[in-house]
Amino acid sequence: MEKLSIIKIGGNIIEDETSLHDFLKLFSALKGKKILVHGGGKRATAMASKLGIESKMVHGRRVTDAETLEVITMVYGGLVNKNIVAKLQALQIDAIGLTGADINSIKSDKRPIKEIDFGFVGDVKEVASNSIDKLIKADFTPVFCAITHDGKGQLLNTNADTITSQVAIGMSKIYETSIYYCFELNGVLQDFSDKNSVIKNINSKKYQELLNDGIIADGMLPKLENCFDALKNGVHQVKMGNTSMLTKENNNFTTITL
């Protein structure tokens, strides 16, 4: 089975022009078929603030009212996505920027109201793997932002880590898929004050221990939940660390296993 890499970049990389440029050079040099997924939460929060719109977060996830959805659509689908696509073209990667609405690639259900009303937030229910594969087979590199749709004309803010795992699960029917969650840290850290305290391997048992000890919390929670969900549903491997893990020289990152 042919290999496919799905790489997700975090907001701190997007925000720093040098970090973004360095990452995109590594991404462009990565051999084989690949998909890039990005968020842009920090940029969206900054833009919302400029417009006088308060940003609300619960358990590391954004509450998205109608005004916030407009900002997210502009920032994720426009400013951030097209900036990345343009930079990839400069590196001779024929990238195509997408939301989940494009080619009907990622459908979501609006998250039901339980204890918290997250607003216009989507939970992925369907990935059109064959449609995405048509782009890949045509030698395009898909670049997904963190927006999906419900199939009825409504865009939905959707966690980029979740999009990454769900796209990887969907594409695993066609390819041997690997996920690389790239962010500013070397991996999952035992001690947040020690940037070198990387936990090299986390399995289900270790994950529970880290949860109980409060080492994994906030935004790392949904990220790791998505890792395990992906592995349980056909994804070959999941790695977390800084962008240099895309090179063969670096082995200092976190590998997630069942």
Phi, psi and omega in degrees: 000133180292151184266148176222128178257132175245115185247130177246133177248144182272170186297325181294328177290317181298322186288333184258115185302320180293314179298318179296315180299315180297318179296313184295330174295316177296316180299317181294331180277348182294125183285152174089183183281145187206157176227140176248136176235136179222157172257238181143027186302319181294319178294321179294319178297317179295318180293318179300318180298318178300327182270003179076025181253124181283134177264131181242130179240139175226122180054040177078006181240144185276132170279127190240100173274182186299318180295317180295322178299321177298316179296314181299318179298317178295315187282308182292304187283337181254276188306305185288311184299312184287331174297315179296315180300316180297319180293325178291322176300323179294339178260018177065030172254121183278079185275152175228121183278134187222148157258174176294343178285331181293134187047026177055038193285324181222112177262145179226160167261140174297130185301127180293150179280120175241245176290331185232137172266105182278355179077224184276066179243136184252143170252120187299131177241340185204131175244125181277076187299324181293323178292316178298322181294331176299321177294316181297316180293338176273010178070026170267151175251107181293137175236103184268134168266176189271051178228132174239192178213166183260003181082359181239018177098002182256122172283151182222132173292128185223131182308128184295327176295321178293316177302317179302310183293320182289323175295319178298318178297313180298317182284346180292348175287340185247325185232163166277107189262141175232139178253136173235109175270106182261126175216188190283343181270165180286344181162198173284128187259139174291321181228113187298335179281349179245101186294348179261002183274052184290132172274109190292323182225134175231117172253183184303318181293314180298322179301316180296320177298317181293324175296312182298327181274358179074014181285325176257122182203175175053231186294339179287337181299301180297329179299312181286327174301319178294324178301309183292323177299318180298314181296327179286346187237035167106353179285139187287313182205155178227131178230148180227132179172192178280174189297338182291349177291350175284351178260157180287339185288333186262125175238017181259080180209178180257129174255129180261129178226162177282000000 
